[in-house]
Amino acid sequence: MDTADLLPVARLLAYLTDEATLQFTEAGLRIKEVSDSNVIGLDATIPVEYDTDTESVAFKVETEQFLDAVSFINDPDSIKFQIRRDDPEISVSAGSRLDYLDALEPDDPDTISPHPDVEYATTAQVDAHELKRAVATVFGSGDGAVYVTLTGDTLWATVPDVEAVGTATLDMVEGPHSYTRLSDDLFGGILQCIHPDETLRVSTRDEHPFHVAAENFAVTIVPRQFPEDDYDPIEAEGPVDA
């Protein structure tokens, strides 16, 4: 499989959870996982070219070990996995390097539901590097949470009583103005794992989860609790003055 497809997902897994179940299927490497804190869900399908006839196989890995095994100083273009049902190890090779993973007893992938059942009101397209910059502008400037608002052709990252405002240009916007409130630490950590050249599809509705979809994976973030105050990010100074 292509290194560029696998590495962002491996980084996300290591960030979200200690162990994860991987499933090789006809469609590719399927991963469905929920973070150890139960506030982030990940769903990924990474294209795979098989060298032999294969059947679906699932195994669990320690995510830090998995990330170490697939991360290389001089990344080749592709990574090869060799899996044997009678062997508790999986070989991982790329270029001249060979590493091994412990194959643990998997969870049933069908029991893992990474995305809540939400009908999103607003969706839009945004460049990852712009979204990273917008969130970085207000990161750590408030109470640990950032309001993310989709309005017109702009994504706004704002914090109550903080003058700094982060913005990113939106394309292909569908739906009304919508906002949610996310942990800036969790949101920033997820964005660090995503390549800046990705084009993302973001979705939300007022006070509901925030959904981020890339080419091969999607992440859903459960919002932080909304305080009982009069702050409305859609009416805040930044979006209104734009």
ChimeraX attribute file (.defattr): number of C-alpha atoms within 10 A of each C-alpha:
attribute: neighborCount
match mode: 1-to-1
recipient: residues
	/A:1	17
	/A:2	15
	/A:3	17
	/A:4	14
	/A:5	19
	/A:6	22
	/A:7	20
	/A:8	19
	/A:9	23
	/A:10	21
	/A:11	22
	/A:12	21
	/A:13	26
	/A:14	20
	/A:15	18
	/A:16	24
	/A:17	18
	/A:18	14
	/A:19	20
	/A:20	24
	/A:21	22
	/A:22	21
	/A:23	20
	/A:24	21
	/A:25	16
	/A:26	14
	/A:27	12
	/A:28	17
	/A:29	19
	/A:30	20
	/A:31	22
	/A:32	23
	/A:33	24
	/A:34	21
	/A:35	20
	/A:36	13
	/A:37	8
	/A:38	13
	/A:39	17
	/A:40	25
	/A:41	22
	/A:42	23
	/A:43	20
	/A:44	22
	/A:45	21
	/A:46	18
	/A:47	18
	/A:48	18
	/A:49	11
	/A:50	13
	/A:51	8
	/A:52	6
	/A:53	5
	/A:54	10
	/A:55	9
	/A:56	11
	/A:57	14
	/A:58	21
	/A:59	21
	/A:60	18
	/A:61	20
	/A:62	18
	/A:63	22
	/A:64	16
	/A:65	17
	/A:66	22
	/A:67	20
	/A:68	15
	/A:69	20
	/A:70	25
	/A:71	17
	/A:72	14
	/A:73	5
	/A:74	8
	/A:75	14
	/A:76	14
	/A:77	12
	/A:78	15
	/A:79	20
	/A:80	19
	/A:81	17
	/A:82	11
	/A:83	16
	/A:84	11
	/A:85	11
	/A:86	6
	/A:87	9
	/A:88	14
	/A:89	16
	/A:90	18
	/A:91	15
	/A:92	18
	/A:93	17
	/A:94	20
	/A:95	13
	/A:96	6
	/A:97	10
	/A:98	13
	/A:99	16
	/A:100	18
	/A:101	20
	/A:102	16
	/A:103	20
	/A:104	16
	/A:105	12
	/A:106	16
	/A:107	14
	/A:108	11
	/A:109	17
	/A:110	7
	/A:111	8
	/A:112	15
	/A:113	14
	/A:114	21
	/A:115	21
	/A:116	14
	/A:117	8
	/A:118	12
	/A:119	10
	/A:120	17
	/A:121	16
	/A:122	19
	/A:123	23
	/A:124	23
	/A:125	21
	/A:126	23
	/A:127	17
	/A:128	21
	/A:129	17
	/A:130	19
	/A:131	22
	/A:132	21
	/A:133	18
	/A:134	21
	/A:135	24
	/A:136	17
	/A:137	15
	/A:138	22
	/A:139	23
	/A:140	16
	/A:141	18
	/A:142	14
	/A:143	11
	/A:144	15
	/A:145	24
	/A:146	26
	/A:147	24
	/A:148	25
	/A:149	24
	/A:150	32
	/A:151	20
	/A:152	17
	/A:153	16
	/A:154	20
	/A:155	26
	/A:156	25
	/A:157	29
	/A:158	31
	/A:159	25
	/A:160	16
	/A:161	10
	/A:162	10
	/A:163	11
	/A:164	14
	/A:165	17
	/A:166	22
	/A:167	22
	/A:168	21
	/A:169	17
	/A:170	21
	/A:171	15
	/A:172	10
	/A:173	20
	/A:174	14
	/A:175	16
	/A:176	14
	/A:177	20
	/A:178	23
	/A:179	27
	/A:180	22
	/A:181	26
	/A:182	24
	/A:183	20
	/A:184	24
	/A:185	13
	/A:186	17
	/A:187	18
	/A:188	18
	/A:189	15
	/A:190	21
	/A:191	20
	/A:192	16
	/A:193	17
	/A:194	19
	/A:195	15
	/A:196	16
	/A:197	10
	/A:198	14
	/A:199	16
	/A:200	21
	/A:201	21
	/A:202	23
	/A:203	25
	/A:204	27
	/A:205	22
	/A:206	17
	/A:207	17
	/A:208	22
	/A:209	25
	/A:210	24
	/A:211	23
	/A:212	22
	/A:213	19
	/A:214	17
	/A:215	13
	/A:216	15
	/A:217	19
	/A:218	21
	/A:219	21
	/A:220	22
	/A:221	26
	/A:222	20
	/A:223	19
	/A:224	19
	/A:225	12
	/A:226	13
	/A:227	8
	/A:228	6
	/A:229	6
	/A:230	6
	/A:231	13
	/A:232	12
	/A:233	23
	/A:234	19
	/A:235	10
	/A:236	14
	/A:237	13
	/A:238	17
	/A:239	20
	/A:240	10
	/A:241	7
	/A:242	6
